[in-house]
């Protein structure tokens, strides 16, 4: 995709623009300050001139997928999505000040930290798979770091359903971390290919480079990487502090034959946990859905390329009239605890008559007292 100039930040209700965060092939990300509640947020925006149906479809899918999954502690949180005043789709997300995009290339990340990241990402992917979704672009730059230092999986822009897709499904990949069958365009993505990509990501964080990347200049073109991945011969990481058990787990996750890999992201995460225990590290929690958990009733429509904005709420007329009959916050608060559709009780029907009788008695007493005072009685 050709390079393009970043777009200008849109004017969004309740949000104040701060600065740009980055630009990709088809979207820009800006930092905004949210007014209520007050916090920094990342806003991903499509360019104003976008007319590509595939891009709109991918953008809608990312918003919907994150809405399904962002409650997971290792998946970036989405707050809202909509259309700006100038017609640009946007997604408001948790602001993560860091990522692993370049850190592994300039820093020797400790083995213990990498294993922990691997287990957390395995839990995130297992949760997505349980919901019938695949990420399709697992790589270091899509692992962000929150303000609390926790890694979270992001960028579900090319995610898809695990259900069989048609022959015209768009293929999308980041070659250095893609499985052989994806590079060969035999599949757009499966659980097995996700296990491969996570294995290749963990490998990269430990090795300081992607698995089939060579240090010599001019040796890492897209086509050269594709040929090496197709052969898929595992090369051990040249770090003395990487245990043999870690090499074995990664070699299994990155086996050329999909059937020889771990059967699930969960199984891969459990293998990493066993390595942690073997080398005396505390096992990182593998956060996966409970057996009885099911995804939201409304499934993600990956074919939706419409411009979707905020919908207006509808309130039944009868309920609206009764709410207006009360006044202020106290009236609304009372409504929360009262069944407004319930018939009036007998006590509420008698009360007005009791009050009227009491008023007449009081007025009569006042009149008699006045007559005594004037000497009439």
C-alpha positions as CSV (number, residue, x, y, z in Angstrom):
1,X,0.0,0.0,0.0
2,X,1.5,3.4,-1.0
3,X,2.6,5.8,1.7
4,X,0.1,8.6,2.5
5,X,0.2,11.8,4.5
6,X,-1.4,11.6,8.0
7,X,-4.9,13.1,8.2
8,X,-5.9,15.9,10.5
9,X,-7.5,15.0,13.8
10,X,-11.3,15.2,13.8
11,X,-13.4,17.3,16.2
12,X,-15.1,14.8,18.5
13,X,-17.7,15.6,21.2
14,X,-16.3,15.3,24.7
15,X,-12.7,14.8,23.5
16,X,-9.9,17.4,23.2
17,X,-7.1,16.6,20.7
18,X,-3.6,16.4,22.3
19,X,-1.1,15.0,19.7
20,X,-0.6,12.3,17.0
21,X,0.4,8.8,18.1
22,X,1.0,7.2,14.8
23,X,-0.1,6.3,11.3
24,X,-0.6,3.1,9.5
25,X,-1.5,2.0,6.0
26,X,-5.1,2.9,6.3
27,X,-5.7,4.7,9.6
28,X,-4.3,7.3,11.9
29,X,-4.2,7.2,15.7
30,X,-4.3,10.3,17.9
31,X,-4.1,11.0,21.6
32,X,-7.2,12.8,23.0
33,X,-8.2,13.9,26.5
34,X,-11.7,12.8,27.5
35,X,-13.6,15.3,29.5
36,X,-16.0,13.0,31.4
37,X,-14.7,10.9,32.9
38,X,-11.3,12.6,32.7
39,X,-8.6,10.3,31.1
40,X,-6.4,10.1,28.1
41,X,-7.7,7.9,25.2
42,X,-6.3,6.7,21.9
43,X,-8.6,7.4,18.9
44,X,-8.2,5.4,15.7
45,X,-9.6,7.3,12.7
46,X,-10.0,6.5,9.0
47,X,-9.1,9.2,6.5
48,X,-11.8,11.5,5.4
49,X,-11.6,10.4,1.8
50,X,-11.9,6.7,2.4
51,X,-14.2,5.0,0.0
52,X,-12.8,1.5,0.1
53,X,-15.4,-1.0,1.1
54,X,-12.8,-3.5,2.5
55,X,-11.4,-0.8,4.8
56,X,-14.8,0.1,6.1
57,X,-15.6,-3.6,6.7
58,X,-12.3,-4.1,8.5
59,X,-12.8,-1.0,10.6
60,X,-16.4,-2.0,11.7
61,X,-15.2,-5.6,12.4
62,X,-12.4,-4.3,14.7
63,X,-14.8,-2.2,16.7
64,X,-17.2,-5.1,17.1
65,X,-14.5,-7.7,17.9
66,X,-13.0,-5.5,20.6
67,X,-16.5,-4.9,22.0
68,X,-16.8,-8.7,22.3
69,X,-13.3,-9.3,23.8
70,X,-12.0,-6.1,25.5
71,X,-13.2,-7.2,29.0
72,X,-10.2,-9.6,28.9
73,X,-7.3,-8.2,30.9
74,X,-4.8,-8.9,28.1
75,X,-6.9,-7.3,25.3
76,X,-7.0,-3.6,24.7
77,X,-10.2,-2.0,25.9
78,X,-12.5,-0.1,23.5
79,X,-14.7,2.6,25.0
80,X,-16.9,3.7,22.1
81,X,-17.0,4.1,18.3
82,X,-18.8,6.4,15.9
83,X,-18.7,8.8,13.0
84,X,-17.1,12.3,13.3
85,X,-18.9,15.4,12.1
86,X,-16.8,15.3,8.9
87,X,-17.9,11.7,8.2
88,X,-14.9,9.8,9.4
89,X,-15.3,6.5,11.3
90,X,-13.4,6.4,14.6
91,X,-12.8,4.1,17.6
92,X,-12.0,5.4,21.1
93,X,-9.7,3.0,22.9
94,X,-7.6,2.6,26.0
95,X,-4.4,4.7,25.7
96,X,-1.3,2.5,26.0
97,X,1.9,4.5,26.2
98,X,4.2,1.7,25.1
99,X,4.5,-1.3,22.7
100,X,6.9,-4.1,21.9
101,X,7.3,-2.8,18.3
102,X,11.0,-1.9,18.7
103,X,11.9,-2.8,22.2
104,X,13.0,-6.4,21.4
105,X,15.4,-5.0,18.7
106,X,17.2,-2.6,21.0
107,X,16.9,-4.4,24.4
108,X,17.6,-7.9,25.7
109,X,14.3,-8.6,27.2
110,X,14.6,-11.0,30.2
111,X,13.4,-14.6,29.7
112,X,11.1,-14.4,32.6
113,X,9.3,-11.4,31.2
114,X,9.0,-12.9,27.7
115,X,7.5,-16.1,29.1
116,X,4.9,-14.1,31.1
117,X,4.0,-12.1,27.9
118,X,3.6,-15.4,26.0
119,X,1.2,-16.9,28.6
120,X,-0.9,-13.7,28.7
121,X,-1.1,-13.5,24.9
122,X,-2.0,-17.2,24.8
123,X,-4.9,-16.5,27.1
124,X,-6.1,-13.6,25.0
125,X,-6.0,-15.7,21.8
126,X,-7.8,-18.6,23.4
127,X,-10.5,-16.2,24.5
128,X,-10.9,-14.9,20.9
129,X,-11.0,-18.4,19.5
130,X,-13.6,-19.4,22.1
131,X,-15.7,-16.6,20.8
132,X,-15.2,-17.9,17.2
133,X,-12.7,-15.2,16.2
134,X,-9.1,-15.2,15.0
135,X,-6.8,-12.3,15.1
136,X,-4.7,-13.0,12.0
137,X,-1.9,-10.5,12.8
138,X,-0.1,-11.5,16.0
139,X,3.3,-9.8,16.1
140,X,5.4,-7.8,18.5
141,X,4.1,-4.4,17.3
142,X,0.5,-5.5,18.1
143,X,1.3,-6.1,21.7
144,X,0.9,-2.8,23.5
145,X,1.9,-1.9,27.1
146,X,-0.7,-0.2,29.4
147,X,0.1,2.5,31.9
148,X,0.4,-0.2,34.5
149,X,3.0,-2.1,32.5
150,X,0.8,-4.9,31.4
151,X,0.9,-6.3,27.9
152,X,-2.3,-6.3,25.9
153,X,-3.2,-7.6,22.4
154,X,-4.4,-4.9,20.0
155,X,-5.2,-4.2,16.3
156,X,-7.9,-6.6,15.4
157,X,-8.4,-4.8,12.1
158,X,-7.9,-7.9,9.9
159,X,-9.5,-10.3,12.3
160,X,-12.0,-12.9,10.9
161,X,-14.4,-15.6,11.9
162,X,-13.3,-19.2,12.5
163,X,-16.2,-20.3,10.5
164,X,-15.3,-21.4,6.9
165,X,-15.1,-18.4,4.6
166,X,-15.7,-18.0,0.9
167,X,-13.1,-18.2,-1.7
168,X,-13.0,-14.4,-2.1
169,X,-12.0,-13.8,1.6
170,X,-9.2,-11.2,1.7
171,X,-5.8,-12.5,2.6
172,X,-3.8,-10.3,4.9
173,X,-0.6,-11.1,6.7
174,X,2.6,-9.8,8.3
175,X,5.0,-12.1,6.6
176,X,7.8,-12.5,9.2
177,X,5.3,-13.9,11.7
178,X,3.0,-15.7,9.4
179,X,2.7,-19.5,9.3
180,X,3.8,-21.5,6.2
181,X,0.2,-22.3,5.1
182,X,-0.7,-18.6,5.3
183,X,2.3,-17.5,3.4
184,X,1.4,-20.1,0.7
185,X,-2.1,-18.6,0.7
186,X,-3.6,-22.0,1.5
187,X,-5.7,-20.4,4.4
188,X,-6.5,-16.9,5.6
189,X,-6.0,-18.1,9.2
190,X,-6.8,-20.9,11.7
191,X,-6.1,-21.7,15.3
192,X,-3.0,-23.6,14.2
193,X,-1.7,-20.6,12.3
194,X,-2.3,-18.3,15.3
195,X,-0.3,-20.7,17.5
196,X,2.5,-20.4,14.9
197,X,2.4,-16.6,15.0
198,X,2.4,-16.4,18.8
199,X,5.4,-18.8,18.8
200,X,7.2,-16.6,16.2
201,X,6.4,-13.5,18.3
202,X,7.8,-15.1,21.5
203,X,10.9,-16.2,19.5
204,X,11.3,-12.6,18.2
205,X,11.2,-11.1,21.8
206,X,13.9,-13.5,22.9
207,X,16.1,-13.4,19.7
208,X,15.9,-9.7,18.9
209,X,14.7,-10.4,15.4
210,X,12.0,-12.4,13.6
211,X,12.6,-16.1,13.3
212,X,13.7,-16.2,9.6
213,X,15.3,-12.8,9.4
214,X,19.0,-12.7,8.6
215,X,21.4,-10.0,9.9
216,X,23.0,-9.4,6.5
217,X,21.7,-6.4,4.6
218,X,19.6,-7.1,1.5
219,X,18.7,-10.6,2.7
220,X,15.2,-10.0,4.1
221,X,13.0,-9.0,1.3
222,X,9.3,-10.2,1.5
223,X,9.9,-12.9,-1.1
224,X,13.1,-14.2,0.6
225,X,11.3,-14.4,3.9
226,X,8.4,-16.3,2.3
227,X,10.7,-18.9,0.9
228,X,12.4,-19.4,4.2
229,X,9.1,-19.7,6.1
230,X,7.9,-22.2,3.5
231,X,10.8,-24.5,4.4
232,X,10.2,-23.8,8.1
233,X,13.3,-25.2,9.6
234,X,13.5,-24.1,13.3
235,X,16.8,-22.3,14.2
236,X,17.6,-22.2,17.9
237,X,17.8,-18.8,19.6
238,X,21.5,-17.9,20.2
239,X,21.1,-16.8,23.8
240,X,22.8,-18.7,26.6
241,X,20.1,-17.8,29.1
242,X,17.3,-19.3,27.0
243,X,16.6,-22.8,28.5
244,X,16.4,-25.8,26.2
245,X,12.8,-26.3,27.4
246,X,11.9,-23.0,25.9
247,X,13.5,-23.9,22.6
248,X,11.5,-27.2,22.5
249,X,8.2,-25.4,23.2
250,X,8.8,-22.9,20.4
251,X,9.9,-25.6,18.0
252,X,6.6,-27.4,18.6
253,X,4.6,-24.2,18.2
254,X,6.4,-23.4,14.9
255,X,6.3,-26.9,13.4
256,X,5.9,-26.8,9.6
257,X,2.9,-29.2,9.7
258,X,-0.1,-27.6,11.5
259,X,-1.0,-31.0,13.0
260,X,2.3,-31.1,14.8
261,X,1.8,-27.9,16.7
262,X,-0.1,-27.3,19.9
263,X,-3.8,-28.0,19.4
264,X,-4.8,-24.6,20.9
265,X,-3.5,-21.3,22.2
266,X,-4.4,-22.6,25.6
267,X,-2.2,-25.7,25.2
268,X,0.7,-23.5,24.1
269,X,0.2,-21.2,27.1
270,X,0.2,-24.3,29.4
271,X,3.4,-25.5,27.9
272,X,5.0,-22.1,28.7
273,X,3.7,-22.3,32.3
274,X,5.3,-25.7,32.7
275,X,8.6,-24.2,31.6
276,X,8.2,-21.4,34.1
277,X,7.7,-24.0,36.9
278,X,10.7,-26.0,35.7
279,X,13.1,-23.1,35.9
280,X,11.8,-21.8,39.2
281,X,9.5,-19.0,38.1
282,X,6.0,-18.4,39.3
283,X,3.5,-19.5,36.7
284,X,1.7,-16.5,35.0
285,X,-2.1,-16.9,35.2
286,X,-3.6,-18.2,32.0
287,X,-6.8,-16.2,31.8
288,X,-9.3,-18.1,29.6
289,X,-13.1,-18.1,29.5
290,X,-15.0,-20.4,32.0
291,X,-16.6,-23.4,30.5
292,X,-20.1,-21.9,30.7
293,X,-19.1,-18.6,29.1
294,X,-20.5,-17.8,25.7
295,X,-19.9,-14.8,23.5
296,X,-22.4,-12.0,23.1
297,X,-25.7,-13.0,21.4
298,X,-25.1,-10.6,18.5
299,X,-22.3,-12.0,16.4
300,X,-19.7,-10.0,14.5
301,X,-20.8,-9.3,10.9
302,X,-17.5,-9.3,8.9
303,X,-19.3,-8.3,5.7
304,X,-20.7,-5.0,7.2
305,X,-19.2,-2.0,5.3
306,X,-21.8,0.6,6.3
307,X,-21.0,3.9,8.0
308,X,-22.4,3.3,11.5
309,X,-22.9,6.1,13.9
310,X,-24.7,6.7,17.2
311,X,-28.3,5.5,17.4
312,X,-31.0,7.6,19.1
313,X,-32.5,6.0,22.2
314,X,-36.2,5.4,22.2
315,X,-38.3,5.7,25.4
316,X,-41.9,4.6,25.6
317,X,-44.3,7.5,25.8
318,X,-46.2,6.2,28.9
319,X,-42.9,5.9,30.8
320,X,-41.8,9.4,29.7
321,X,-45.0,11.0,31.0
322,X,-44.7,9.4,34.4
323,X,-41.0,10.3,34.7
324,X,-41.9,13.9,33.9
325,X,-44.5,13.9,36.6
326,X,-41.7,13.8,39.2
327,X,-39.3,16.6,39.8
328,X,-35.5,16.7,39.9
329,X,-33.0,14.0,40.9
330,X,-35.2,12.9,43.8
331,X,-38.0,12.1,41.4
332,X,-35.7,10.1,39.1
333,X,-34.2,8.2,42.1
334,X,-37.7,7.3,43.4
335,X,-38.5,6.0,39.9
336,X,-35.6,3.6,40.0
337,X,-37.1,1.8,43.0
338,X,-40.8,2.0,41.9
339,X,-42.7,-0.1,39.5
340,X,-44.2,2.7,37.4
341,X,-46.6,0.3,35.7
342,X,-48.1,-1.0,38.9
343,X,-51.7,0.0,39.7
344,X,-52.3,2.5,42.5
345,X,-52.8,0.9,45.9
346,X,-56.0,1.4,47.9
347,X,-54.1,3.5,50.4
348,X,-53.0,5.9,47.7
349,X,-56.7,6.3,46.6
350,X,-58.0,6.9,50.2
351,X,-55.3,9.4,51.1
352,X,-56.7,12.5,49.2
353,X,-60.0,12.1,51.0
354,X,-58.4,11.9,54.4
355,X,-56.4,15.0,53.7
356,X,-59.6,16.9,52.6
357,X,-61.5,15.9,55.7
358,X,-58.6,17.0,58.0
359,X,-58.6,20.4,56.2
360,X,-62.4,20.9,56.8
361,X,-62.1,20.1,60.5
362,X,-59.2,22.5,60.9
363,X,-61.1,25.3,59.2
364,X,-64.2,24.7,61.4
365,X,-62.1,24.9,64.6
366,X,-60.6,28.2,63.5
367,X,-64.0,29.7,62.8
368,X,-65.4,28.7,66.2
369,X,-62.4,30.2,68.0
370,X,-63.0,33.5,66.1
371,X,-66.6,33.7,67.2
372,X,-65.7,33.1,70.9
373,X,-63.1,35.9,70.6
374,X,-65.7,38.4,69.3
375,X,-68.2,37.5,72.0
376,X,-70.7,36.1,69.6
377,X,-70.6,32.8,71.4
